[in-house]
Amino acid sequence: MKDVLLVKKSVKLIVYSYSEEKLEHVRAMLTILSGLNVERRGGAFLGRKFYAYFDDVASAQAAAQALVRIVSCRTKVCVGTFDVTNLVRDTHPATLKDRKLQAQVSKTSLVKEANSVINAIKRSKTEHHCKDVEEN
């Protein structure tokens, strides 16, 4: 049996009540912003939902705000420990169609803006961690 590296994230973003015509754009944007593949679950009765996973609440909220600006939808951020091993992009590559759409969506100003917010959050956490290490 192969040893599989367990990947965990601490924040889950749920996107629901969205228009079906923007479905692929929502999936592409969440994939770009989270860095992982995106789960889509649910049935016709309860509605379909996308699940994307992030390292912190601020990153998930930045992604949610960017999504709400392009498509009418509802979002919910949940905190916990989530196993996302099956969503790692290296082990489950996207189809050619999905990669083309991700490349197209990644060039939009909303994705660039959300990415810059997420990267700024990560940089500030790294700088804060470095300061803590220097003080000790």
N, C-alpha and C positions, 0 to 999 in steps of 0.2 A: 504494500500500500504506500502511495506517495505521501510525503509530508507536505501538507498544504499550509502555506503561510496564512494565518487568520488575519483578515483586515477588518478593523472596527472603526466606526465613526460615532460621534457623540450627539449629532443633531440630524433629525429627519424632517424634510420639507414635503408636505403633502399638497398637491395641486389638484383641485377638483372644480366642477361646475364651469368647465371651459367649453368653448365652441369647437366642434369637431373639425371645422375647416382650418383651424390653426394648430391642429394636433401635432403634425410633424415639426412645426416651428417650436412648439413648447418642448417637445422631446429633445430637439437639437440644442436649444438654449440651456436646458437643465444639464445635459451631458457635458457641454462646454464649461459651464460654471462650476459643476461639482467635480469634474474630472473623472467621473465614473459613468458607467452605463446607467440608465434610468429604468426603474421597474414600472410597469403599468398593470394595475390589477383592478378588479371590480367587474360587475356585470351590468347589463342594460337596466335592470331594475333599480339598483342602488347607485348607479353611475360609475363611470370609469375614473380612476385616480392615478396620478403619477406620484412616484416616491423617489426623491433625490436625497442624497446624504452629504453632510458637510461636517467640517471640524468644529465649527462654533456657530452660535446663534446669529451673530452679526452677519456672517457670510450667507447664511440661509435667508436672513431678512433682506439682504441686498439682492439676492437672486429673486426672491418673491416680489420685491418692488419693481424690478426690471420686467418680470413676467406680467404683472398687473398693468404695466404701461403699454404692452403690445397686444394683450388679449384680455377680454373680460373673464376673470376667473376668481376663485376663492383659494386662499392658501392657509395652511396651518403649520406651525413649527412645533415639533416635539423634541424633548431632550431625553436622552437615555443612552444606552449602549446598543449599537446595532451592528450585526455581523453583515458586512457587505462584500465578503470574499467572492461571491458569485457575480458581482457587478464590476469587478476590476476590468478595465478596458484592454489590458495586455492579454488576458486569458480568453476574453470573449470579444474579438474584433468586430467592428461595425461593418455593415454591408457597404458596397460602393455608393449606393444611393444615399445612405445615411451620412457617409463621410463627405459627400458633395454638399449636402444640405448643411452639415455642421460647418463646413468651410464658408458657405454663403452667409449663414447666420452669425458666425464669429466676426464678420466684417462690419456688422451693424453697430451703430453708436451706443445702443442700449447695452449690448453685450460687453463692449469695450469699457463702458462706464461701470457696469457691475463688476467686471473683472478687476478694474483698477481699485474699486472699493475693497474687494476681497483680498487683493494683494497688499493693500495698505494695512488692512487688519492683521494679516500674517506678519508683515514687516514689524508692526508695532509690538506684536507678541514676542517676536524674536529679539527685538531690541530690549524689551522689558526683561526677558529671560537672561540676556547677556549682562544686563545691569545687576540682576540678582546674583549671578555667578561671580561677578567682579567684587561685589560687596562681601561675599562669603569668603 
